[in-house]
Amino acid sequence: MLTIVQVNLSVAIIPMSNQLHWTASTAGLVQSSFFWGYTLSQIPGGWLARWFTGEAVLAAGVFVWSVATAAVPLAASFIPSLIFSRLIVGLGEGVSPSAVTDLIARNVPATERSRAVAFVFNGLNVGSVIGLVIAPPIIEHFGWESVFYMFGVLGIFWCIGFKLSSEWSTTWEAWDRGKLENLKSNYSEMELHGNFRKHPHGGAPLTNHEKIPWRAFFRSSSVWAMIYTHFCGNWGHYCILAWLPTYFSEELNLSLTNAALVSVVPPLGGIFVSSFAAPMADHLISKGVDTTFVRKLCQTIAFLSPTAGMTLCSLDPGLSPWVTASIITSSLAFSSFSLGGLYCTHQDISPKYASILLGITNTAGAIPGVLGVYLTGVLLDHTHSWTMALFAPCIIFWVTGAIVWNIFASSEPQSFEE
């Protein structure tokens, strides 16, 4: 659902721009405003997930962005109100990654973590596929406003179903009986030392020493490697997600429906790639291969594969539209190797603080959504070159991200005691 909402705007922005007479810079500003809220809620989302449990934070976040999504058509004619509604959508969505990371870190052992991360975060690819497939016909038959109303209402119904589901009662009953087996399998004895108390609202267990070691986080070179790698990876992800349908429509002269259908290939391919990349990573770790080596290998593939595809299309602009689309989309699919790389490292180095660490790195990772998506539109207006506006920045960040990751990243457990 989260990615469907983002994809809806990347498709709807084309008829919205035509109807409301927006320039590429304005369209970029509207798309980037989502990430203003998304950036602000990352670290608070990690802290809230640690305090109230990931389940509660996830449900609250979905409800907020669902209501704000349904309000987009009402606000679209006035840019400040539209930007504000998208900012609220970003606030609601921003707490979700940390909430999910908290659930994985507390319940999944290291030898199964790649598959768990891939399964959960592959929902982003599934959402992209669904959004890109169904949004164009809905827009063509009922107008661009309809997709925002529909998915806003669906999100609200999801919240109601999630709250009433047996997962809530099962989780709370487990805490009431004091069952900490899942925690003991993931937290070190040092992290479990001391008395646990249950939050009055049924939240996650808290130690008597609840001070978050912020300074220790930022003294770790591994954390800084994750921060920069997350920034680089998301520069490519968010800019491509926002502008690829427009690129296919305007540069390759594909219809709205065809542009959206071609844009389905990267997330669809990502699902396929992660289906063997994640088990491969877990298999190597279970066989005794160094965890850090496995994470570095996966993330390097995730960066250099799309780099090769983008570079080829940039150096040979004479390729036919369908060949260009095939190269770009197939190479982007390999970005899903990051689900066995960066996205597992937060849990590797500290299950206890995994949600907060993801909040920190995802804050940096959200900045490209604010700057990159908007800057792509500005560069496109000034250079009229998709290579300069979209491809070149992505290539630069993917290459430098791979270098930093291989030099400084580590999956060795860290206590972060100050």
C-alpha positions in Angstrom: 0.0 0.0 0.0 2.8 2.4 0.9 4.5 2.2 -2.5 1.2 2.2 -4.4 0.5 5.6 -3.0 3.9 6.9 -4.2 3.6 5.3 -7.6 0.1 6.7 -8.1 1.5 10.2 -8.0 4.4 9.4 -10.4 1.7 8.2 -12.9 -0.9 10.8 -12.1 1.6 13.7 -12.3 1.5 13.5 -16.1 -2.2 14.3 -16.5 -2.1 16.6 -13.4 0.8 18.6 -15.0 -1.1 18.9 -18.3 -4.4 19.9 -16.6 -2.9 22.4 -14.1 -0.1 23.6 -16.5 2.8 22.7 -14.3 6.5 22.9 -15.4 8.9 20.1 -14.7 10.2 22.1 -11.7 6.7 22.4 -10.2 6.0 18.7 -10.8 9.3 17.9 -9.1 8.5 20.1 -6.2 5.1 18.4 -5.7 6.6 15.0 -5.8 9.5 15.9 -3.5 7.1 17.4 -0.8 6.2 13.9 0.2 9.8 13.4 1.4 9.8 16.4 3.6 7.4 14.6 6.0 9.1 11.3 5.3 12.5 12.7 6.4 11.1 14.3 9.5 9.4 11.1 10.8 12.3 8.6 10.4 14.1 9.0 13.7 10.9 9.6 15.7 9.5 6.5 14.0 12.4 4.4 15.3 12.0 5.7 18.8 8.2 5.2 18.8 8.6 1.6 17.4 11.0 0.9 20.3 8.6 2.3 22.8 5.1 1.2 21.6 6.0 -1.8 19.4 6.2 -1.8 15.6 2.6 -3.1 15.3 1.1 0.0 16.9 3.3 2.5 15.1 2.6 0.8 11.7 -1.2 1.0 12.1 -1.1 4.7 13.2 1.2 5.6 10.3 -1.0 3.9 7.7 -4.1 5.7 9.0 -2.5 9.1 8.8 -1.2 8.7 5.2 -4.5 7.2 4.1 -6.5 10.2 5.2 -4.0 12.6 3.7 -3.9 10.7 0.4 -7.7 11.0 0.0 -7.3 14.7 0.5 -4.9 15.2 -2.4 -7.5 16.0 -5.1 -9.2 18.5 -2.9 -5.9 20.3 -2.4 -4.5 20.0 -5.9 -5.6 23.4 -7.3 -3.6 25.3 -4.6 0.1 24.4 -4.6 0.7 25.2 -0.9 -2.2 23.0 0.3 -1.2 20.2 -2.1 2.4 20.3 -0.7 1.0 20.2 2.8 -1.2 17.2 2.1 1.8 15.3 0.6 4.0 16.3 3.5 1.4 14.6 5.9 1.4 11.5 3.6 5.2 11.4 4.1 4.9 11.8 7.9 2.6 8.8 8.0 4.7 6.6 5.7 8.0 7.6 7.3 7.4 5.6 10.5 6.7 2.3 8.6 10.2 1.2 7.8 11.4 1.5 11.4 8.3 -0.2 12.6 8.9 -3.2 10.3 12.6 -3.3 11.2 11.7 -3.5 14.9 9.5 -6.5 14.2 12.2 -8.3 12.2 15.0 -7.5 14.6 13.1 -8.8 17.6 11.7 -12.0 16.1 14.0 -13.3 13.3 17.4 -14.9 13.8 20.4 -13.8 11.7 20.5 -16.9 9.5 16.9 -16.2 8.3 17.1 -12.4 8.3 17.8 -11.8 4.6 14.7 -13.8 3.6 12.6 -12.0 6.2 13.8 -8.6 5.0 13.3 -9.6 1.4 9.8 -10.9 2.0 8.7 -7.8 3.9 10.4 -5.1 1.8 9.4 -6.9 -1.4 6.0 -5.5 -0.6 7.4 -2.2 -2.0 8.0 -3.9 -5.3 4.6 -5.6 -5.2 3.0 -2.2 -4.5 4.9 -0.6 -7.4 3.7 -3.3 -9.8 0.1 -3.0 -8.6 0.1 0.8 -8.8 1.7 0.9 -12.2 -0.6 -1.7 -13.7 -4.0 -0.4 -12.3 -3.4 3.3 -12.0 -3.3 4.2 -15.8 -6.6 2.6 -16.7 -8.3 4.0 -13.6 -7.0 7.5 -14.5 -8.0 7.2 -18.1 -11.6 6.1 -17.2 -12.3 8.0 -14.0 -9.7 10.8 -13.9 -6.5 11.2 -11.9 -8.4 12.2 -8.8 -9.9 8.7 -8.5 -6.7 6.9 -7.6 -6.1 9.1 -4.6 -9.7 8.6 -3.3 -9.6 4.8 -3.9 -6.3 4.1 -2.2 -7.0 6.5 0.7 -10.2 4.6 1.5 -8.4 1.2 1.1 -5.7 2.3 3.5 -8.3 3.2 6.1 -10.0 -0.2 5.7 -6.6 -1.9 6.1 -6.1 -0.2 9.4 -9.4 -1.4 10.7 -8.7 -5.0 9.6 -5.2 -4.9 11.0 -6.4 -3.7 14.4 -9.1 -6.3 14.6 -6.8 -9.1 13.4 -5.6 -11.9 15.7 -2.0 -10.7 15.4 -2.8 -8.0 17.9 -4.4 -10.2 20.4 -1.7 -12.9 20.0 1.1 -10.3 20.5 -0.4 -8.8 23.6 -1.2 -12.2 25.1 2.4 -13.2 24.6 3.7 -10.2 26.5 1.1 -10.8 29.3 2.4 -14.3 29.8 6.0 -12.9 29.9 7.3 -14.9 27.0 10.6 -13.4 26.0 12.0 -16.4 24.0 12.0 -14.4 20.8 13.9 -11.6 22.4 16.4 -13.9 24.0 17.3 -15.5 20.6 18.2 -12.1 19.2 19.4 -9.9 22.0 22.8 -10.6 23.6 23.0 -11.4 27.3 24.4 -8.0 27.9 21.4 -6.3 26.2 19.0 -8.5 28.2 20.8 -7.8 31.5 18.6 -6.0 34.0 14.9 -6.0 34.7 12.4 -5.6 31.9 9.2 -3.7 32.4 6.1 -3.9 30.2 4.9 -0.6 28.8 1.3 0.2 30.1 0.0 0.2 26.6 1.3 -3.2 25.8 4.4 -1.9 24.1 7.9 -3.4 23.6 9.9 -4.3 26.7 12.1 -1.5 28.1 15.2 -1.8 30.2 15.7 0.3 33.3 18.5 2.1 31.4 16.5 3.5 28.4 18.9 6.2 27.4 19.6 6.0 23.6 23.4 6.1 22.9 23.2 8.7 20.2 26.9 9.7 20.4 28.0 6.0 20.2 26.0 5.6 17.0 27.7 8.5 15.3 31.2 7.4 16.4 30.8 4.2 14.5 32.3 4.1 11.0 29.8 1.3 10.2 26.9 3.5 10.9 28.3 6.3 8.7 28.8 3.7 5.9 25.1 2.7 6.3 24.1 6.4 6.3 25.9 7.3 3.0 24.9 4.0 1.3 21.3 4.6 2.2 21.5 8.1 0.8 23.1 6.9 -2.5 20.7 4.0 -2.9 17.7 6.1 -2.4 18.9 8.8 -4.7 18.6 6.3 -7.5 15.4 4.7 -6.2 13.4 7.8 -5.5 14.4 9.7 -8.6 13.8 6.7 -10.9 10.4 5.9 -9.2 9.3 9.5 -9.6 10.5 10.3 -13.1 10.7 7.0 -15.0 7.1 7.0 -16.3 7.6 10.6 -17.5 10.9 9.7 -19.2 9.2 6.8 -21.0 6.3 9.0 -22.0 8.1 12.2 -23.1 11.5 10.9 -24.2 10.5 7.5 -25.7 7.1 8.7 -26.8 5.2 5.9 -25.1 1.5 6.3 -24.2 0.6 6.8 -20.5 -0.5 3.1 -20.2 2.6 1.8 -22.0 4.9 4.0 -20.0 3.5 2.7 -16.8 3.6 -0.9 -17.9 7.2 -0.7 -18.9 7.9 0.9 -15.5 6.5 -2.2 -13.9 9.6 -4.2 -15.1 12.1 -3.0 -12.4 9.9 -3.9 -9.4 8.7 -7.0 -11.0 12.2 -8.0 -11.8 13.2 -7.0 -8.3 10.7 -9.6 -6.9 12.4 -12.3 -9.0 15.9 -11.2 -8.1 15.3 -11.1 -4.4 13.7 -14.5 -4.5 17.2 -16.0 -5.1 19.4 -13.2 -3.7 18.0 -13.4 -0.2 18.2 -17.2 0.1 21.6 -17.1 -1.3 22.8 -14.6 1.3 21.2 -16.7 4.1 22.7 -19.9 2.7 26.2 -18.4 2.6 26.0 -17.1 6.2 24.6 -20.4 7.4 27.6 -22.1 5.8 30.0 -20.0 7.7 30.8 -17.3 5.2 31.6 -14.0 6.9 28.4 -11.9 7.3 30.1 -8.7 6.4 31.5 -10.2 3.2 28.0 -11.3 2.2 26.4 -7.9 2.9 29.1 -6.2 0.9 28.7 -8.5 -2.0 25.0 -8.1 -2.2 25.1 -4.3 -1.9 27.9 -4.0 -4.5 25.7 -5.9 -7.0 22.8 -3.7 -6.1 24.8 -0.6 -7.0 26.9 -1.6 -10.0 24.2 -3.4 -12.0 22.0 -0.4 -12.6 25.1 1.7 -13.0 26.1 -0.5 -16.0 22.6 -0.2 -17.5 22.3 3.6 -17.1 25.9 4.1 -18.4 25.2 2.1 -21.6 22.0 4.0 -22.4 23.8 7.3 -21.7 26.7 6.6 -24.0 24.6 5.2 -26.8 21.6 7.5 -27.2 20.9 6.0 -30.7 19.3 2.9 -29.1 15.7 2.2 -30.0 13.1 3.2 -27.4 12.2 -0.4 -26.5 15.9 -1.5 -26.3 16.6 1.5 -24.0 13.6 0.7 -21.9 14.7 -3.0 -21.7 18.2 -2.2 -20.6 17.2 0.3 -18.0 14.4 -1.7 -16.4 16.3 -5.0 -16.4 19.4 -3.5 -14.8 17.4 -1.7 -12.1 15.9 -5.0 -11.0 19.2 -6.0 -9.5 18.9 -3.2 -7.0 16.9 -5.7 -5.0 20.2 -7.3 -3.9 20.3 -4.5 -1.3 17.7 -6.5 0.6 20.5 -8.9 1.4 23.0 -6.0 1.9 22.2 -2.7 3.5 18.7 -3.5 4.8 20.0 -6.4 6.9 22.9 -4.6 8.5 20.9 -2.6 11.0 19.7 -5.9 12.6 23.2 -7.5 12.2 25.0 -4.9 14.3 22.3 -4.3 16.9 18.9 -6.0 17.1 18.2 -3.9 20.2 18.6 -0.6 18.3 17.8 -1.7 14.8 14.7 0.4 14.4 16.5 3.5 15.6 19.5 2.9 13.4 17.2 2.5 10.4 15.5 5.7 11.4 18.9 7.4 11.3 20.0 6.0 8.0 16.6 6.4 6.4 16.6 10.0 7.4 19.7 10.5 5.2 18.0 8.2 2.7 15.0 10.4 2.5 17.0 13.5 1.6 17.3 12.4 -2.1 13.5 12.4 -2.2 13.5 16.0 -1.1 16.5 17.3 -3.1 16.9 14.7 -5.9 13.4 14.5 -7.2 13.1 18.3 -7.2 16.6 18.8 -8.6 15.9 16.4 -11.5 12.9 18.6 -12.6 15.0 21.7 -12.3 17.9 20.2 -14.3 15.5 18.9 -16.9 14.0 22.4 -17.4 17.5 23.9 -17.8 19.3 21.2 -19.8 16.5 19.4 -21.6 18.7 16.3 -21.1 17.6 13.2 -19.3 21.2 12.1 -19.1 22.3 15.1 -17.2 19.1 15.4 -15.1 18.4 11.8 -14.2 21.1 9.3 -15.3 24.4 11.0 -14.4 23.6 11.9 -10.7 22.3 8.3 -10.1 25.5 6.8 -11.6 27.7 9.1 -9.5 26.0 8.2 -6.2 25.8 4.4 -7.0 29.6 4.3 -7.7 30.7 6.3 -4.7 28.2 4.4 -2.5 29.7 1.1 -3.6 33.2 2.4 -2.8 32.3 3.7 0.7 30.3 0.5 1.5 33.2 -1.8 0.7 35.7 0.2 2.7 33.8 1.0 5.8 30.7 -1.3 6.2 30.6 -4.0 8.8 28.1 -6.5 10.2 30.0 -7.2 13.4 27.6 -6.8 16.4 28.1 -3.6 18.4 26.9 -2.8 21.9 26.9 1.0 21.5 27.4 1.4 25.2 28.7 4.9 26.0 
